[in-house]
Amino acid sequence: MKYDTLLFDLDGTLTDPFEGITNAIIYALGRLGIEESDRNKLSSFIGPPLTESFSEFYGMSKDDSLRAVSLYREYYGAKGLYENKLYPQMAETLRALRQEGYRLVVATCKPEVFAVKIVERFEIAQYFDFVAGATLDGTRTEKADVIRHALAMCAVADRGRAIMIGDRKHDILGARAVGLKSVGVLYGYGSEEELKGAGADYIISVPTELVSLIDKLNK
């Protein structure tokens, strides 16, 4: 078996978090005196580190971005993480991969404490060996660092045997930074152009395609 460890992004890959994330952003912006009426533009926040997005889209300083993230978490930790839904066919896909003997790991830039609650909420925790995420204190926020953490916690010594699955360029670039191949998914929030531009090795359109792809790569 060439690939035996599959790393999954969470937002936009396992679940569709649009409602909860955008509600939390609107809450944070409102607390800072910023009114945002176009909820759809906030989908750009799904995937990248939040401090980066608040800075890029609202011109915030580092301190203001950190304050916005703190306010975001007030809402998200209490309510937003449950305003979420599992993608169609995802549970079946994870079950099939697990039954075939693959080790599954979550690797997300979402704080680890939230990620654990989400996989438990949607009853998919049983399929994962480990849930790796960011730290609340900001010491681990970049995708590459999260992936390194996941690999270390799962004692993956040969990085050629692991592959990253995600919907945004940050997933693909993070995988490349640590020497992993990657699969871009088109049902999330990143376009085919974005994923290919970042260097995704493979592209799938629906979750179930992942099973046949990994099986094919391991032949």
Phi and psi in degrees as a GROMACS rama.xvg file:
@    title "Ramachandran Plot"
@    xaxis  label "Phi"
@    yaxis  label "Psi"
@TYPE xy
-72.1706  -53.0462  LYS-2
-105.918  122.884  TYR-3
-121.095  -8.82895  ASP-4
-123.828  122.003  THR-5
-113.908  119.871  LEU-6
-99.6698  129.414  LEU-7
-115.021  130.408  PHE-8
-65.4074  162.491  ASP-9
-102.084  -68.9746  LEU-10
-67.485  121.623  ASP-11
85.9228  -1.91507  GLY-12
-124.769  -52.1463  THR-13
-93.0952  -42.355  LEU-14
-129.492  158.152  THR-15
-100.005  104.676  ASP-16
-98.1092  15.8258  PRO-17
-52.625  -50.1641  PHE-18
-61.0545  -50.24  GLU-19
-66.8703  -42.1528  GLY-20
-67.6922  -44.9929  ILE-21
-68.5368  -35.4634  THR-22
-62.5879  -40.6474  ASN-23
-68.8319  -37.0958  ALA-24
-66.5656  -45.4683  ILE-25
-60.8714  -39.8625  ILE-26
-61.2889  -48.3612  TYR-27
-63.2186  -45.1864  ALA-28
-62.3215  -42.331  LEU-29
-60.9571  -39.6065  GLY-30
-66.0646  -22.6051  ARG-31
-98.0347  7.80384  LEU-32
82.0497  19.3983  GLY-33
-111.443  124.031  ILE-34
-98.5765  127.843  GLU-35
-124.224  116.346  GLU-36
-99.1319  -16.9945  SER-37
-97.2764  89.7366  ASP-38
-61.9886  -33.7605  ARG-39
-63.4049  -33.1099  ASN-40
-65.9628  -19.7741  LYS-41
-76.551  -7.52112  LEU-42
-62.089  -21.1954  SER-43
-65.2781  -18.5605  SER-44
-75.1872  -16.9764  PHE-45
-79.5865  111.468  ILE-46
123.129  -63.8187  GLY-47
-69.6502  162.679  PRO-48
-58.593  139.242  PRO-49
-62.7999  -40.1494  LEU-50
-59.5574  -38.7192  THR-51
-63.5195  -42.4706  GLU-52
-71.1468  -41.8699  SER-53
-62.0857  -36.8469  PHE-54
-69.392  -45.9263  SER-55
-68.3665  -44.2336  GLU-56
-93.0456  -18.4954  PHE-57
-127.607  9.04381  TYR-58
62.2746  29.2839  GLY-59
-77.5083  147.938  MET-60
-72.6007  171.164  SER-61
-59.14  -44.975  LYS-62
-64.3918  -41.3658  ASP-63
-67.3279  -37.3094  ASP-64
-63.4263  -41.8332  SER-65
-65.114  -37.9826  LEU-66
-65.1853  -41.5703  ARG-67
-62.3708  -40.9944  ALA-68
-63.8106  -41.5961  VAL-69
-60.3918  -43.4783  SER-70
-66.9747  -41.5664  LEU-71
-53.5173  -45.7439  TYR-72
-69.2709  -26.2975  ARG-73
-57.0457  -48.0632  GLU-74
-75.7751  -46.7576  TYR-75
-64.3486  -42.1703  TYR-76
-66.6282  -29.9293  GLY-77
-88.1574  -33.7209  ALA-78
-140.369  -42.6119  LYS-79
-61.4167  -33.985  GLY-80
-66.8849  -18.8797  LEU-81
-92.6446  -11.3694  TYR-82
-87.0944  75.4929  GLU-83
-157.326  161.586  ASN-84
-151.542  144.897  LYS-85
-73.4265  137.198  LEU-86
-65.1784  146.188  TYR-87
-56.1797  140.697  PRO-88
73.8424  0.279536  GLN-89
-70.0082  -46.8672  MET-90
-59.9235  -41.9667  ALA-91
-64.4819  -38.7842  GLU-92
-65.0932  -46.6578  THR-93
-63.2918  -41.1801  LEU-94
-61.7792  -43.8116  ARG-95
-64.4587  -42.6271  ALA-96
-64.2762  -41.2329  LEU-97
-64.2484  -42.7817  ARG-98
-64.5733  -26.9855  GLN-99
-83.67  -1.44092  GLU-100
98.6133  8.09124  GLY-101
-79.4648  146.375  TYR-102
-91.6288  126.409  ARG-103
-110.922  137.088  LEU-104
-138.128  139.599  VAL-105
-90.9535  134.669  VAL-106
-134.794  101.022  ALA-107
-131.206  150.232  THR-108
-81.7526  -2.83052  CYS-109
-70.2844  144.959  LYS-110
-51.9296  135.879  PRO-111
-56.3199  -37.7055  GLU-112
-62.7694  -35.6596  VAL-113
-74.2897  -41.5115  PHE-114
-60.5982  -41.5964  ALA-115
-61.4172  -43.3646  VAL-116
-63.226  -37.2294  LYS-117
-69.2267  -45.976  ILE-118
-66.9754  -29.3189  VAL-119
-72.5334  -40.4214  GLU-120
-59.15  -40.9772  ARG-121
-95.0177  12.1086  PHE-122
57.3425  40.3178  GLU-123
-117.455  3.36146  ILE-124
-59.0765  -31.0279  ALA-125
-61.2323  -21.4857  GLN-126
-88.7939  -11.6775  TYR-127
-108.951  137.86  PHE-128
-76.2992  -31.6949  ASP-129
-158.416  148.585  PHE-130
-116.873  111.327  VAL-131
-105.754  133.955  ALA-132
-146.217  -171.832  GLY-133
-78.3876  164.708  ALA-134
-95.6613  151.462  THR-135
-71.7254  -23.4596  LEU-136
-87.738  2.10815  ASP-137
84.7134  4.86722  GLY-138
-78.0328  -19.2676  THR-139
-139.502  102.344  ARG-140
-128.595  -29.4581  THR-141
-75.755  149.214  GLU-142
-60.4271  -42.6451  LYS-143
-60.6366  -38.625  ALA-144
-68.1986  -37.6337  ASP-145
-64.7491  -42.5553  VAL-146
-63.3156  -43.7932  ILE-147
-58.9922  -42.5625  ARG-148
-60.4458  -45.7759  HIS-149
-61.1942  -45.273  ALA-150
-64.2855  -40.4572  LEU-151
-65.7301  -44.7908  ALA-152
-67.0002  -26.2881  MET-153
-99.028  7.89903  CYS-154
53.1623  44.3789  ALA-155
-87.2378  101.619  VAL-156
-82.9135  -36.9064  ALA-157
-98.6329  102.431  ASP-158
-70.8034  -12.8333  ARG-159
-73.2377  -8.1811  GLY-160
-102.262  3.66496  ARG-161
-118.395  150.752  ALA-162
-141.285  141.953  ILE-163
-100.774  136.143  MET-164
-119.463  124.04  ILE-165
-161.719  170.696  GLY-166
-108.983  -4.9824  ASP-167
-126.124  163.909  ARG-168
-60.7401  -28.8693  LYS-169
-63.1884  -34.0208  HIS-170
-67.1762  -42.5921  ASP-171
-70.583  -46.0757  ILE-172
-66.4654  -37.4413  LEU-173
-63.0833  -41.7769  GLY-174
-62.9487  -45.232  ALA-175
-61.4124  -37.3603  ARG-176
-63.6569  -27.0775  ALA-177
-108.39  8.21615  VAL-178
85.5252  25.7209  GLY-179
-105.687  148.474  LEU-180
-74.737  165.333  LYS-181
-144.329  154.748  SER-182
-121.085  123.361  VAL-183
-93.3373  138.156  GLY-184
-111.074  135.643  VAL-185
-93.283  -6.00863  LEU-186
-86.3861  -3.1046  TYR-187
-93.7203  -133.555  GLY-188
-111.896  1.06022  TYR-189
-103.833  143.674  GLY-190
-82.1712  165.582  SER-191
-60.9803  -38.4646  GLU-192
-61.2074  -45.0291  GLU-193
-62.2609  -45.9557  GLU-194
-67.7557  -44.5719  LEU-195
-67.6526  -37.6497  LYS-196
-63.0899  -31.7883  GLY-197
-79.586  -14.1929  ALA-198
103.307  24.7648  GLY-199
-57.2178  133.969  ALA-200
-78.2521  -30.4599  ASP-201
-142.203  154.714  TYR-202
-131.403  135.262  ILE-203
-127.413  157.511  ILE-204
-102.752  -30.7665  SER-205
-136.677  155.737  VAL-206
-54.5918  -41.7223  PRO-207
-63.3774  -21.8805  THR-208
-65.0627  -20.9026  GLU-209
-64.7664  -37.0937  LEU-210
-61.8508  -49.1749  VAL-211
-68.1026  -35.4057  SER-212
-64.1371  -50.1522  LEU-213
-64.5442  -40.7245  ILE-214
-61.5527  -41.0439  ASP-215
-64.7964  -42.3119  LYS-216
-66.5664  -25.3705  LEU-217
-92.4006  1.14065  ASN-218
